């Protein structure tokens, strides 16, 4: 029996969309940011912008992943390539959305999440148009972008893995995270939405580019370049040290941050970024969440992170300088920016010393800006409580510890 070919291809998978539905609901609010104007019988009217639809009708495009070979077509890429990516990605998202330290299966989930994020980044209409723009001269023909996607979807994994990860929470915020047609979103504070011509976007190579990826209504992954965490005053548009694609790297899972409860306005600011970087559609379980600009404390793009809420807990960003591993007859090493022995800049002492100075200044400034607000944890084996105690001592010395904590009796 011949398998029926699919034509409705979801560039935001239905399983991912369902994570954002309210309990017991099968539909959510779907907002068209650019509703079309149609003409019927000589009368023009604009289509409804706000719709109440289920995941099957949202974030899809007919034959988006259909491969064409002469007169024949196939949905093999939708079934096989995205089938595999989504299966692994779904399991990774489900586990890491509730990340509270290293547990069984966490390392496998981390390994699978980065490729899924890359595929999600490029599988959207915008992502495919970006591929077409950059690779048309390499991959000619009707299947060019889809062929290239199967190669470039892992291009960001190296730099993501070398960044500082935080799974931030919104369980105590009345507003939850929204879904956009660009779920893996880049934010650089000095590159304004009006500066881009579709399908261009901020470059992940830039020091100031943060990656935002909601894993569900209550969890958002925030990835920050290590160089920015060590020096938040870096020029945002300069390339991070050893910015590159497709290279082997390692990540210390004990340094992943988690558990910070974002305040309401912080969730609104993330949703505002997601909305401004969406191409056309966003969705949410509550229609009011689709309009963060109505309630957010500032809509000024450059000022959205003035209080450094998108930065990780800087006292818990370790100052590792090198990772070395090996066995009886082999050895492998890299410095904190992924450079290997013999490579230019490897174990650059001048940069290392400068990073130390700026990092020490930055963590104290971060403590002042974040005093009294929830902060992240790291795995118990990373002695996160020591960093919190040192930060508390600093704030006490500065007279910045919130009154309730400063007055608390010692145990």
C-alpha positions in Angstrom: 0.0 0.0 0.0 1.4 3.4 -1.0 1.9 5.8 1.8 -0.1 9.0 1.4 2.1 12.0 0.9 1.7 14.9 3.3 1.4 18.5 2.2 0.7 20.6 5.4 4.2 21.0 6.8 4.5 22.6 10.2 7.6 24.8 10.6 6.7 25.0 14.3 5.9 21.4 15.2 2.5 20.6 16.6 4.0 18.8 19.6 5.9 22.0 20.5 2.8 24.2 20.0 0.8 21.9 22.3 3.2 22.6 25.1 1.8 26.2 25.2 -1.9 25.3 25.3 -3.8 25.9 28.5 -4.7 22.8 30.5 -7.6 21.0 28.9 -7.7 23.3 25.9 -7.1 22.3 22.2 -7.0 25.8 20.8 -5.1 29.0 21.6 -5.0 32.6 20.3 -3.1 33.0 17.0 -2.2 36.5 16.0 -1.4 37.5 12.4 0.9 40.5 12.6 0.3 41.3 8.9 -3.3 40.3 8.0 -3.9 40.4 4.3 -6.4 42.7 2.6 -8.6 40.9 0.1 -11.0 42.1 -2.5 -14.4 40.5 -3.0 -17.0 41.8 -5.4 -15.1 45.1 -5.7 -15.0 45.5 -1.9 -11.8 45.3 0.1 -11.5 44.2 3.7 -8.8 43.0 6.0 -8.7 39.5 7.3 -9.2 39.0 11.0 -5.8 39.3 12.8 -6.8 37.3 15.9 -7.9 33.8 15.5 -8.8 31.0 17.9 -7.2 27.9 16.3 -5.6 24.7 17.3 -2.0 23.6 16.4 -3.0 21.8 13.3 -4.0 25.1 11.6 -1.1 27.2 13.0 2.5 27.8 11.8 2.4 25.6 8.7 2.8 26.1 5.0 1.7 23.7 2.2 4.6 21.7 0.7 7.2 23.7 2.5 9.5 20.6 2.7 8.3 18.8 -0.5 11.2 17.7 -2.6 10.7 17.9 -6.4 12.3 15.6 -9.0 11.0 16.5 -12.4 7.2 15.7 -12.3 7.5 13.7 -9.1 7.4 14.9 -5.5 8.1 13.3 -2.2 7.6 14.3 1.5 10.6 12.2 2.5 12.3 15.1 4.2 9.3 15.9 6.3 8.9 12.2 7.4 12.5 11.1 7.7 14.7 14.1 8.4 12.3 16.2 10.5 10.8 13.0 11.9 14.1 12.1 13.5 15.0 15.7 14.5 11.6 16.2 16.1 11.6 12.9 17.9 14.9 13.6 19.6 14.1 17.3 20.1 10.8 16.6 21.7 12.4 14.3 24.3 15.1 16.8 25.0 12.7 19.7 25.4 10.4 17.8 27.7 13.3 16.9 30.0 15.2 20.2 30.0 12.1 22.3 30.4 12.1 21.1 34.0 15.9 21.1 34.4 17.0 21.2 38.1 20.5 19.8 37.8 22.3 16.8 36.4 19.9 13.9 36.3 19.6 10.7 34.3 19.2 11.4 30.6 20.2 15.1 30.9 23.5 14.7 29.0 21.6 13.0 26.1 19.0 15.7 26.1 21.6 18.4 26.0 23.3 16.6 23.1 20.0 16.5 21.1 18.7 19.9 22.0 21.3 22.0 20.0 20.7 20.2 16.7 17.0 20.5 17.2 17.3 24.2 17.9 19.4 24.6 14.7 16.8 22.7 12.6 14.1 24.9 14.2 16.0 28.0 13.4 16.3 27.2 9.7 13.1 25.3 9.0 10.9 28.3 9.1 10.0 30.2 5.9 12.4 33.0 7.1 15.1 30.5 7.8 14.8 28.8 4.4 14.8 32.2 2.7 18.0 33.0 4.6 19.5 29.8 3.3 18.5 30.6 -0.2 20.0 34.0 0.0 23.4 32.7 1.3 23.7 29.4 -0.6 22.0 29.9 -4.0 25.3 29.9 -5.8 26.3 26.6 -4.1 23.0 24.6 -4.4 21.1 25.4 -7.6 17.8 23.9 -8.3 14.3 23.6 -6.7 15.5 21.6 -3.7 18.5 23.8 -3.0 17.4 25.3 0.3 16.2 22.0 1.7 19.5 20.3 0.7 21.5 23.0 2.4 19.4 22.9 5.5 20.4 19.3 6.1 24.0 20.5 6.3 23.8 23.9 8.0 21.2 23.0 10.7 24.1 22.1 13.1 26.2 25.2 12.3 25.3 27.0 15.5 25.8 24.1 17.8 29.5 24.8 18.6 28.9 28.4 19.7 25.7 27.5 21.6 27.6 24.8 23.5 30.4 27.2 24.4 27.9 29.8 25.7 26.5 30.2 29.3 23.2 28.4 29.5 20.3 29.3 31.8 16.8 27.8 32.0 14.8 30.7 33.4 11.4 30.1 34.9 8.0 31.9 34.7 6.0 29.7 37.0 5.3 32.6 39.4 4.5 35.1 36.7 0.9 35.7 35.6 2.1 36.1 32.1 3.7 33.1 30.3 6.0 32.7 27.3 4.4 32.9 23.9 5.0 30.9 20.7 6.4 32.7 17.6 7.1 31.7 14.0 10.8 32.3 14.9 11.0 30.3 18.1 14.8 30.3 18.4 15.2 34.1 18.6 18.4 36.2 18.5 18.5 39.5 20.4 21.3 42.1 20.1 20.4 45.3 21.8 22.2 47.6 19.3 20.6 46.0 16.2 17.1 47.3 16.0 14.2 45.5 14.3 14.0 48.3 11.8 17.7 47.8 10.8 17.1 44.4 9.2 15.9 43.6 5.7 14.1 40.3 5.6 15.4 37.6 6.0 18.5 39.0 7.6 19.0 38.8 11.4 21.6 39.5 14.0 24.7 37.2 13.7 25.3 34.6 16.4 29.0 35.4 16.0 28.5 38.8 17.6 29.4 39.1 21.3 26.2 40.8 22.2 23.8 38.3 20.5 21.7 36.4 23.0 19.7 33.3 22.0 16.2 33.0 23.5 14.2 29.8 23.1 11.0 29.1 25.1 10.7 25.4 26.0 7.2 25.9 27.2 5.0 28.5 28.9 7.0 28.4 32.1 10.6 27.9 30.8 12.9 29.9 28.5 16.5 28.9 27.6 18.8 31.9 27.5 22.3 31.4 26.0 24.9 34.2 26.5 28.4 34.2 25.0 31.0 33.6 27.7 32.8 36.7 26.5 29.8 38.9 27.2 29.3 37.3 30.6 33.0 38.2 31.4 32.6 41.7 30.0 29.1 43.0 29.6 30.6 46.3 28.3 32.0 44.6 25.2 31.1 46.1 21.8 27.9 44.0 21.0 28.5 43.9 17.3 32.1 42.7 17.4 32.7 39.0 16.8 33.2 36.8 19.9 36.6 35.2 20.3 37.1 32.3 18.0 33.6 32.5 16.6 33.2 29.6 14.2 30.9 26.8 13.0 31.2 23.0 12.9 33.9 22.3 15.5 34.2 19.8 18.2 33.6 21.3 21.7 32.6 20.3 25.2 30.1 21.6 27.7 30.3 21.3 31.5 26.8 20.4 32.5 27.5 21.4 36.1 27.7 25.0 35.1 24.2 25.2 33.5 22.1 27.6 35.5 18.5 27.0 36.5 15.7 27.8 39.0 15.5 31.6 38.7 12.0 32.8 38.7 11.6 35.8 36.3 9.5 38.7 37.4 6.4 39.6 35.5 8.0 42.5 33.6 11.0 40.3 32.7 8.7 37.8 31.0 6.9 40.7 29.2 10.3 41.9 27.9 11.2 38.5 26.6 7.8 38.2 24.9 8.2 41.6 23.5 11.5 40.5 21.9 9.9 37.3 20.6 7.1 39.4 19.0 9.3 42.0 17.5 11.5 39.3 15.9 8.6 37.2 14.6 8.0 37.3 10.9 4.2 37.2 10.9 2.6 35.0 13.5 2.6 34.5 17.3 0.3 32.5 19.6 -0.5 32.2 23.3 -3.0 30.6 25.6 -4.1 34.0 26.8 -4.8 36.7 24.2 -3.5 39.4 26.4 0.0 37.8 26.4 0.1 38.6 22.6 0.4 42.3 23.4 3.4 42.7 25.7 3.9 46.2 24.5 0.8 47.3 26.5 2.3 46.5 29.8 6.1 46.2 29.5 8.1 48.7 31.4 10.0 49.8 28.3 9.7 49.2 24.6 13.0 50.8 23.8 15.0 48.0 22.2 18.4 49.1 23.6 17.1 49.4 27.1 15.3 46.1 27.4 18.3 44.6 29.3 19.5 47.6 31.2 19.1 45.8 34.5 21.0 42.8 33.1 18.2 40.4 33.6 19.2 38.4 30.5 22.6 37.8 31.9 23.2 34.6 33.9 24.2 34.7 37.6 27.7 36.2 37.0 29.0 34.9 40.4 28.3 31.4 39.2 30.0 31.7 35.8 33.3 29.8 36.5 36.6 31.2 35.3 37.7 28.1 33.6 40.7 28.5 31.4 41.1 25.1 29.8 39.6 21.7 29.4 41.9 18.7 29.0 40.8 15.1 28.5 42.5 11.9 27.3 43.4 8.3 27.6 46.4 5.9 27.4 47.2 6.9 23.8 45.3 10.1 23.1 44.8 13.6 24.4 42.5 16.5 23.6 42.2 20.0 25.0 40.7 23.4 24.3 40.8 26.7 26.1 37.6 28.6 27.3 37.0 29.9 23.8 37.4 26.6 22.0 40.9 27.2 20.7 43.2 24.1 20.5 46.9 23.8 21.0 48.9 25.3 18.2 45.9 27.5 17.2 46.5 31.3 17.2 45.4 32.8 20.6 45.4 29.5 22.4 45.7 30.1 26.2 46.1 33.9 25.6 47.4 35.1 28.9 46.9 38.8 28.2 43.3 38.2 27.3 42.9 35.8 30.2 44.1 38.5 32.7 41.9 41.1 31.1 38.9 38.8 31.3 39.6 38.3 35.0 39.6 42.0 35.7 36.4 42.7 33.8 34.7 39.7 35.2 35.4 40.7 38.8 34.0 44.2 38.1 31.0 42.8 36.2 29.9 40.4 38.9 29.9 43.1 41.5 27.9 45.4 39.2 25.5 42.5 38.4 25.0 42.0 42.2 24.1 45.6 42.6 21.6 45.6 39.7 20.0 42.2 40.8 20.0 42.8 44.6 16.8 41.5 46.1 15.7 39.7 42.9 15.5 35.9 42.4 18.7 34.3 41.1 19.8 31.1 39.5 21.3 27.9 40.9 23.8 25.5 39.5 24.2 21.8 40.2 24.9 21.0 43.8 28.3 19.6 42.9 29.4 23.1 41.7 29.1 24.6 45.2 26.6 27.3 44.1 25.8 28.3 47.7 29.4 29.4 48.2 29.0 32.0 45.4 25.7 33.2 46.9 27.3 33.7 50.3 30.2 35.7 48.8 27.7 37.8 46.9 25.6 38.4 50.0 28.7 39.5 51.9 29.6 41.9 49.2 26.0 43.4 49.2 26.1 43.7 53.0 29.4 45.7 52.7 27.8 47.9 50.1 24.7 48.4 52.2 22.6 47.0 49.3 21.1 43.9 50.9 17.3 44.1 51.0 16.1 45.1 54.5 14.4 41.9 55.2 17.5 39.9 54.5 19.9 42.3 56.3 17.8 42.2 59.4 17.4 38.4 59.5 19.0 36.8 62.6 21.9 34.4 62.0 21.2 30.8 62.4 
